[in-house]
């Protein structure tokens, strides 16, 4: 993965909440079983995270979102975005080449450019997601969250939240992912996929929350597919002046994305937590499913190929 040195970075949608959280308004505490270490409940942890997000998507009472396009849960409250110096030095693609924070901005800029063009073709009125990094804990439109939940998208405030220690401490250290430069872009692409689902009203289709063919799994696999579609198009995305943001996304990047998808498969997480594989408890899809749908999006380059809800088999 290489950035175009002359690309201009836009930090207006990226912020940092610092340590301990920056938003108020009645935070909801999430019960975390035994911390985030493999063998200490990470399989259950991911189930809790999904239920936490789905409850927010559905208003906590199963009312759901509209199934038609163009409507999203909540609204983007950009006035609450935290003003941080963390990204102040991120000006160009050259900065993204040498600074992982600036690389994160470059990825967001690419996703913004891509989905700004593609979401309206799918029937959604495009509103950009915000992206917030934090350390330790953060207060969100979905309630209070800690670093143990991993990266997530919150529909009510249309924001992607990242504690960036997840990538090394959990994904590489505890789930045996191989790591690499494109791991974080894959994860951010997946979470941005959830944002597009929110704009399209797809989250309202989620009724069954567990099982290998469940709606919850279909939702997650579609987000993986959307990440693959964006990855295919990433080198064609541009900044405001038309300069391409990425100079290269190569086969090694794809390999790293597929390895990350494999590492966070429900079956792999269940195995790492010391129990047997139980498909009835799946909420995100197996390693094979996650790799398959990322590849489906990448190979087709077409978001319309990502209709996991109509697929007879996953």
FITI-183186 format. One record per residue (C-alpha): residue in three letters; z, x, y. Coordinates in Angstrom, 3 decimals, decimal comma, m for minus. Layout:
N
+---------+----------+----------+----------+
: residuo :        Z :        X :        Y :
+---------+----------+----------+----------+
:     ALA :        Z :        X :        Y :
...
+---------+----------+----------+----------+
This chain:
314
+---------+----------+----------+----------+
: residuo :        Z :        X :        Y :
+---------+----------+----------+----------+
:     UNK :    0,000 :    0,000 :    0,000 :
:     UNK :   m1,048 :    1,421 :    3,352 :
:     UNK :   m0,954 :   m0,079 :    6,828 :
:     UNK :   m3,655 :    0,362 :    9,440 :
:     UNK :   m2,122 :    2,754 :   12,013 :
:     UNK :   m3,609 :    0,926 :   15,012 :
:     UNK :   m2,453 :   m2,555 :   14,009 :
:     UNK :   m0,042 :   m4,066 :   16,526 :
:     UNK :    3,143 :   m5,534 :   15,074 :
:     UNK :    4,667 :   m8,798 :   16,318 :
:     UNK :    8,448 :   m8,966 :   15,844 :
:     UNK :    8,908 :  m12,393 :   17,466 :
:     UNK :    9,534 :  m14,193 :   14,154 :
:     UNK :   11,733 :  m11,525 :   12,553 :
:     UNK :   15,409 :  m11,046 :   13,318 :
:     UNK :   18,601 :   m9,625 :   11,891 :
:     UNK :   21,933 :  m11,405 :   11,650 :
:     UNK :   23,901 :   m8,220 :   11,184 :
:     UNK :   27,017 :   m8,308 :    9,022 :
:     UNK :   28,991 :  m11,410 :    8,208 :
:     UNK :   26,605 :  m14,081 :    9,482 :
:     UNK :   25,531 :  m15,390 :   12,839 :
:     UNK :   25,102 :  m19,142 :   12,560 :
:     UNK :   27,723 :  m21,807 :   12,634 :
:     UNK :   27,799 :  m25,526 :   12,049 :
:     UNK :   29,861 :  m26,374 :    8,985 :
:     UNK :   28,889 :  m23,711 :    6,463 :
:     UNK :   28,829 :  m24,685 :    2,786 :
:     UNK :   30,361 :  m22,092 :    0,511 :
:     UNK :   28,482 :  m21,283 :   m2,696 :
:     UNK :   30,533 :  m20,638 :   m5,850 :
:     UNK :   29,464 :  m17,293 :   m7,257 :
:     UNK :   30,254 :  m16,698 :  m10,935 :
:     UNK :   31,591 :  m13,214 :  m11,570 :
:     UNK :   29,551 :  m11,441 :   m8,941 :
:     UNK :   25,921 :  m10,433 :   m9,259 :
:     UNK :   26,142 :   m7,826 :  m11,978 :
:     UNK :   24,168 :   m8,263 :  m15,186 :
:     UNK :   26,539 :   m9,472 :  m17,846 :
:     UNK :   28,700 :  m11,006 :  m15,127 :
:     UNK :   26,816 :  m14,229 :  m14,637 :
:     UNK :   23,550 :  m13,455 :  m12,869 :
:     UNK :   21,670 :  m15,965 :  m15,025 :
:     UNK :   24,070 :  m18,693 :  m13,937 :
:     UNK :   23,941 :  m17,328 :  m10,406 :
:     UNK :   20,223 :  m17,986 :  m10,108 :
:     UNK :   20,712 :  m21,521 :  m11,411 :
:     UNK :   23,317 :  m22,112 :   m8,718 :
:     UNK :   21,031 :  m20,687 :   m6,041 :
:     UNK :   18,197 :  m22,983 :   m7,081 :
:     UNK :   20,439 :  m26,060 :   m7,150 :
:     UNK :   21,839 :  m25,018 :   m3,764 :
:     UNK :   18,340 :  m24,882 :   m2,266 :
:     UNK :   17,091 :  m28,031 :   m4,013 :
:     UNK :   20,099 :  m29,997 :   m2,826 :
:     UNK :   19,215 :  m29,020 :    0,730 :
:     UNK :   15,550 :  m29,896 :    0,170 :
:     UNK :   16,530 :  m33,339 :   m1,073 :
:     UNK :   19,298 :  m33,992 :    1,405 :
:     UNK :   21,941 :  m33,587 :   m1,278 :
:     UNK :   21,288 :  m37,123 :   m2,495 :
:     UNK :   17,931 :  m36,962 :   m4,191 :
:     UNK :   16,018 :  m38,676 :   m1,386 :
:     UNK :   13,319 :  m36,028 :   m1,548 :
:     UNK :   10,653 :  m34,933 :    0,885 :
:     UNK :    7,446 :  m36,815 :    1,586 :
:     UNK :    4,764 :  m35,998 :   m0,981 :
:     UNK :    1,977 :  m36,118 :    1,583 :
:     UNK :    0,906 :  m33,058 :    3,556 :
:     UNK :    1,839 :  m32,088 :    7,048 :
:     UNK :    5,570 :  m32,777 :    7,035 :
:     UNK :    8,432 :  m30,412 :    6,498 :
:     UNK :   12,152 :  m30,722 :    5,969 :
:     UNK :   14,012 :  m30,036 :    9,199 :
:     UNK :   12,527 :  m28,075 :   12,042 :
:     UNK :   12,249 :  m24,454 :   12,982 :
:     UNK :   14,931 :  m23,792 :   15,558 :
:     UNK :   13,565 :  m20,581 :   16,988 :
:     UNK :   16,184 :  m20,648 :   19,720 :
:     UNK :   18,791 :  m19,739 :   17,114 :
:     UNK :   16,932 :  m16,636 :   16,011 :
:     UNK :   19,203 :  m13,648 :   16,376 :
:     UNK :   18,056 :  m11,027 :   18,877 :
:     UNK :   18,426 :   m7,742 :   17,050 :
:     UNK :   17,613 :   m4,160 :   17,868 :
:     UNK :   16,888 :   m3,509 :   14,212 :
:     UNK :   13,163 :   m4,151 :   14,703 :
:     UNK :   12,820 :   m2,979 :   18,303 :
:     UNK :   10,953 :    0,194 :   17,336 :
:     UNK :    8,349 :   m1,642 :   15,242 :
:     UNK :    5,220 :   m1,456 :   17,378 :
:     UNK :    2,292 :   m0,404 :   15,199 :
:     UNK :    1,040 :   m0,042 :   11,665 :
:     UNK :    1,884 :    3,649 :   11,972 :
:     UNK :    5,524 :    2,612 :   12,356 :
:     UNK :    5,194 :    0,421 :    9,254 :
:     UNK :    3,987 :    3,454 :    7,310 :
:     UNK :    7,195 :    5,380 :    7,988 :
:     UNK :    9,895 :    2,708 :    8,413 :
:     UNK :   10,722 :    0,091 :    5,770 :
:     UNK :   11,975 :   m2,334 :    8,434 :
:     UNK :    8,639 :   m2,108 :   10,218 :
:     UNK :    6,815 :   m2,490 :    6,895 :
:     UNK :    8,688 :   m5,789 :    6,499 :
:     UNK :    7,392 :   m6,884 :    9,897 :
:     UNK :    3,875 :   m5,937 :    8,850 :
:     UNK :    4,166 :   m8,070 :    5,711 :
:     UNK :    5,411 :  m11,043 :    7,745 :
:     UNK :    2,563 :  m10,616 :   10,229 :
:     UNK :    0,047 :  m10,611 :    7,381 :
:     UNK :    1,538 :  m13,751 :    5,814 :
:     UNK :    1,579 :  m15,460 :    9,219 :
:     UNK :   m2,098 :  m14,647 :    9,757 :
:     UNK :   m3,151 :  m15,697 :    6,254 :
:     UNK :   m1,273 :  m18,990 :    6,016 :
:     UNK :   m2,051 :  m19,873 :    9,619 :
:     UNK :   m5,659 :  m20,134 :    8,467 :
:     UNK :   m5,123 :  m21,502 :    4,961 :
:     UNK :   m2,299 :  m24,043 :    5,318 :
:     UNK :   m4,364 :  m26,459 :    7,477 :
:     UNK :   m7,120 :  m26,378 :    4,829 :
:     UNK :   m4,520 :  m27,644 :    2,348 :
:     UNK :   m3,538 :  m30,479 :    4,668 :
:     UNK :   m0,472 :  m29,012 :    6,372 :
:     UNK :    0,210 :  m28,577 :   10,052 :
:     UNK :    1,108 :  m24,901 :   10,098 :
:     UNK :    4,463 :  m23,917 :   11,545 :
:     UNK :    5,386 :  m20,261 :   10,911 :
:     UNK :    8,457 :  m19,405 :    8,898 :
:     UNK :   11,117 :  m17,275 :   10,520 :
:     UNK :   12,508 :  m14,269 :    8,646 :
:     UNK :   16,098 :  m13,122 :    8,903 :
:     UNK :   17,696 :  m10,049 :    7,383 :
:     UNK :   21,459 :   m9,825 :    7,029 :
:     UNK :   24,239 :   m7,822 :    5,446 :
:     UNK :   27,114 :   m9,241 :    3,442 :
:     UNK :   26,893 :  m12,899 :    4,400 :
:     UNK :   24,977 :  m15,256 :    6,638 :
:     UNK :   25,407 :  m18,797 :    7,917 :
:     UNK :   22,181 :  m20,802 :    7,582 :
:     UNK :   20,821 :  m24,302 :    7,896 :
:     UNK :   21,536 :  m24,569 :    4,161 :
:     UNK :   25,145 :  m23,432 :    4,485 :
:     UNK :   26,928 :  m20,129 :    4,028 :
:     UNK :   25,333 :  m17,564 :    1,707 :
:     UNK :   26,310 :  m14,081 :    0,613 :
:     UNK :   24,227 :  m11,097 :   m0,402 :
:     UNK :   24,816 :  m12,030 :   m4,040 :
:     UNK :   22,357 :  m14,933 :   m3,891 :
:     UNK :   19,376 :  m12,643 :   m3,342 :
:     UNK :   16,416 :  m13,514 :   m1,094 :
:     UNK :   15,931 :  m17,244 :   m0,468 :
:     UNK :   14,124 :  m19,763 :    1,707 :
:     UNK :   16,097 :  m22,438 :    3,564 :
:     UNK :   14,004 :  m25,590 :    4,231 :
:     UNK :   16,134 :  m27,170 :    7,002 :
:     UNK :   15,708 :  m24,186 :    9,338 :
:     UNK :   12,427 :  m22,987 :    7,768 :
:     UNK :   13,720 :  m19,443 :    7,457 :
:     UNK :   13,472 :  m16,727 :    4,814 :
:     UNK :   16,750 :  m14,858 :    4,370 :
:     UNK :   16,903 :  m11,327 :    2,952 :
:     UNK :   19,768 :   m9,008 :    2,235 :
:     UNK :   17,575 :   m5,992 :    1,650 :
:     UNK :   20,114 :   m4,297 :   m0,634 :
:     UNK :   18,944 :   m6,789 :   m3,286 :
:     UNK :   15,822 :   m4,801 :   m4,049 :
:     UNK :   17,575 :   m1,617 :   m5,110 :
:     UNK :   21,009 :   m2,858 :   m6,148 :
:     UNK :   19,933 :   m5,903 :   m8,169 :
:     UNK :   16,236 :   m5,875 :   m8,936 :
:     UNK :   16,079 :   m2,173 :   m9,821 :
:     UNK :   19,692 :   m1,358 :  m10,662 :
:     UNK :   20,709 :   m4,434 :  m12,648 :
:     UNK :   17,471 :   m6,017 :  m13,849 :
:     UNK :   15,650 :   m2,778 :  m14,662 :
:     UNK :   12,686 :   m3,403 :  m12,394 :
:     UNK :   10,643 :   m0,270 :  m11,798 :
:     UNK :   10,727 :   m0,698 :   m8,024 :
:     UNK :    8,049 :    0,521 :   m5,655 :
:     UNK :    6,648 :   m0,199 :   m2,209 :
:     UNK :    5,174 :   m3,586 :   m3,087 :
:     UNK :    8,296 :   m5,130 :   m4,618 :
:     UNK :    9,587 :   m6,487 :   m1,320 :
:     UNK :    6,164 :   m7,772 :   m0,175 :
:     UNK :    5,878 :   m9,701 :   m3,455 :
:     UNK :    9,302 :  m11,286 :   m2,951 :
:     UNK :    8,606 :  m12,134 :    0,704 :
:     UNK :    5,234 :  m13,569 :   m0,327 :
:     UNK :    6,999 :  m15,741 :   m2,912 :
:     UNK :    9,521 :  m17,024 :   m0,355 :
:     UNK :    6,747 :  m17,697 :    2,161 :
:     UNK :    5,096 :  m19,684 :   m0,612 :
:     UNK :    8,172 :  m21,923 :   m0,620 :
:     UNK :    7,683 :  m22,420 :    3,109 :
:     UNK :    4,120 :  m23,609 :    2,525 :
:     UNK :    5,397 :  m25,958 :   m0,185 :
:     UNK :    7,871 :  m27,306 :    2,352 :
:     UNK :    5,133 :  m27,898 :    4,937 :
:     UNK :    2,996 :  m29,673 :    2,332 :
:     UNK :    5,837 :  m31,864 :    1,072 :
:     UNK :    5,525 :  m30,434 :   m2,435 :
:     UNK :    9,268 :  m29,932 :   m2,712 :
:     UNK :    9,601 :  m33,705 :   m2,870 :
:     UNK :    7,961 :  m33,604 :   m6,306 :
:     UNK :   10,908 :  m31,767 :   m7,817 :
:     UNK :   12,810 :  m34,154 :  m10,054 :
:     UNK :   13,726 :  m32,203 :  m13,197 :
:     UNK :   15,698 :  m29,055 :  m12,396 :
:     UNK :   15,897 :  m27,222 :  m15,732 :
:     UNK :   13,641 :  m26,453 :  m18,667 :
:     UNK :   10,463 :  m24,446 :  m19,360 :
:     UNK :    8,172 :  m27,269 :  m18,173 :
:     UNK :   10,500 :  m28,647 :  m15,485 :
:     UNK :    9,504 :  m29,439 :  m11,920 :
:     UNK :   11,846 :  m26,694 :  m10,711 :
:     UNK :    9,976 :  m24,121 :  m12,795 :
:     UNK :    6,630 :  m25,498 :  m11,583 :
:     UNK :    7,821 :  m25,094 :   m7,997 :
:     UNK :    8,761 :  m21,459 :   m8,572 :
:     UNK :    5,575 :  m20,607 :  m10,443 :
:     UNK :    3,482 :  m22,123 :   m7,681 :
:     UNK :    5,303 :  m19,889 :   m5,167 :
:     UNK :    4,462 :  m16,907 :   m7,403 :
:     UNK :    0,829 :  m18,048 :   m7,428 :
:     UNK :    0,809 :  m18,373 :   m3,634 :
:     UNK :    2,182 :  m14,813 :   m3,455 :
:     UNK :   m0,709 :  m13,671 :   m5,622 :
:     UNK :   m3,269 :  m15,466 :   m3,466 :
:     UNK :   m1,911 :  m13,804 :   m0,317 :
:     UNK :   m1,848 :  m10,399 :   m2,020 :
:     UNK :   m5,553 :  m10,754 :   m2,803 :
:     UNK :   m6,310 :  m11,517 :    0,850 :
:     UNK :   m3,810 :   m9,135 :    2,459 :
:     UNK :   m6,315 :   m6,444 :    3,388 :
:     UNK :   m8,329 :   m9,013 :    5,333 :
:     UNK :   m5,439 :  m10,243 :    7,472 :
:     UNK :   m5,377 :   m9,138 :   11,103 :
:     UNK :   m3,144 :   m8,766 :   14,122 :
:     UNK :   m3,672 :  m10,735 :   17,338 :
:     UNK :   m6,466 :   m8,435 :   18,463 :
:     UNK :   m8,340 :   m8,606 :   15,171 :
:     UNK :   m7,273 :   m5,231 :   13,757 :
:     UNK :   m6,615 :   m5,368 :   10,024 :
:     UNK :   m2,911 :   m5,060 :    9,214 :
:     UNK :   m3,308 :   m3,445 :    5,791 :
:     UNK :   m5,604 :   m0,518 :    5,151 :
:     UNK :   m5,091 :   m0,793 :    1,399 :
:     UNK :   m3,394 :   m2,799 :   m1,324 :
:     UNK :   m4,164 :   m1,051 :   m4,595 :
:     UNK :   m3,716 :   m1,549 :   m8,325 :
:     UNK :   m0,354 :    0,202 :   m8,282 :
:     UNK :    0,880 :   m2,436 :   m5,853 :
:     UNK :   m0,277 :   m5,198 :   m8,189 :
:     UNK :    1,462 :   m3,480 :  m11,089 :
:     UNK :    4,695 :   m3,321 :   m9,083 :
:     UNK :    4,440 :   m7,008 :   m8,182 :
:     UNK :    3,876 :   m7,973 :  m11,822 :
:     UNK :    6,804 :   m5,821 :  m12,940 :
:     UNK :    9,047 :   m7,528 :  m10,393 :
:     UNK :    7,873 :  m10,966 :  m11,559 :
:     UNK :    8,662 :   m9,891 :  m15,107 :
:     UNK :   12,124 :   m8,579 :  m14,176 :
:     UNK :   13,194 :  m11,899 :  m12,621 :
:     UNK :   11,901 :  m14,088 :  m15,456 :
:     UNK :   14,580 :  m16,458 :  m16,722 :
:     UNK :   14,338 :  m15,120 :  m20,273 :
:     UNK :   14,775 :  m11,539 :  m19,090 :
:     UNK :   17,778 :  m12,477 :  m16,955 :
:     UNK :   19,356 :  m14,368 :  m19,858 :
:     UNK :   18,863 :  m11,364 :  m22,119 :
:     UNK :   20,354 :   m8,996 :  m19,540 :
:     UNK :   23,386 :  m11,264 :  m19,083 :
:     UNK :   24,247 :  m10,787 :  m22,747 :
:     UNK :   23,302 :  m14,203 :  m24,101 :
:     UNK :   20,403 :  m15,503 :  m26,103 :
:     UNK :   17,239 :  m16,924 :  m24,578 :
:     UNK :   17,678 :  m20,631 :  m23,846 :
:     UNK :   14,508 :  m22,221 :  m22,394 :
:     UNK :   16,389 :  m25,436 :  m21,631 :
:     UNK :   18,309 :  m23,523 :  m18,954 :
:     UNK :   15,259 :  m22,098 :  m17,181 :
:     UNK :   14,861 :  m22,802 :  m13,481 :
:     UNK :   12,292 :  m20,194 :  m12,377 :
:     UNK :   10,103 :  m19,600 :  m15,436 :
:     UNK :    9,850 :  m16,923 :  m18,073 :
:     UNK :    8,655 :  m13,388 :  m17,416 :
:     UNK :    5,321 :  m14,263 :  m19,011 :
:     UNK :    4,934 :  m17,416 :  m16,930 :
:     UNK :    5,759 :  m15,652 :  m13,682 :
:     UNK :    3,298 :  m12,843 :  m14,323 :
:     UNK :    0,636 :  m15,343 :  m15,438 :
:     UNK :    0,820 :  m17,430 :  m12,271 :
:     UNK :    0,970 :  m14,484 :   m9,883 :
:     UNK :   m2,138 :  m13,174 :  m11,628 :
:     UNK :   m3,797 :  m16,589 :  m11,451 :
:     UNK :   m3,387 :  m16,605 :   m7,691 :
:     UNK :   m4,500 :  m13,008 :   m7,305 :
:     UNK :   m7,547 :  m13,384 :   m9,552 :
:     UNK :   m8,782 :  m16,586 :   m7,900 :
:     UNK :   m7,806 :  m15,837 :   m4,295 :
:     UNK :   m7,657 :  m19,605 :   m3,840 :
:     UNK :   m4,460 :  m21,597 :   m3,120 :
:     UNK :   m6,065 :  m24,608 :   m4,810 :
:     UNK :   m5,801 :  m22,730 :   m8,103 :
:     UNK :   m1,999 :  m22,897 :   m7,822 :
:     UNK :   m1,484 :  m26,565 :   m8,780 :
:     UNK :    1,251 :  m25,950 :  m11,324 :
:     UNK :    2,344 :  m29,581 :  m11,100 :
:     UNK :   m0,905 :  m30,767 :  m12,681 :
:     UNK :   m1,044 :  m27,993 :  m15,275 :
:     UNK :   m0,616 :  m29,260 :  m18,837 :
:     UNK :    0,830 :  m25,916 :  m19,929 :
:     UNK :    2,564 :  m23,250 :  m17,888 :
+---------+----------+----------+----------+
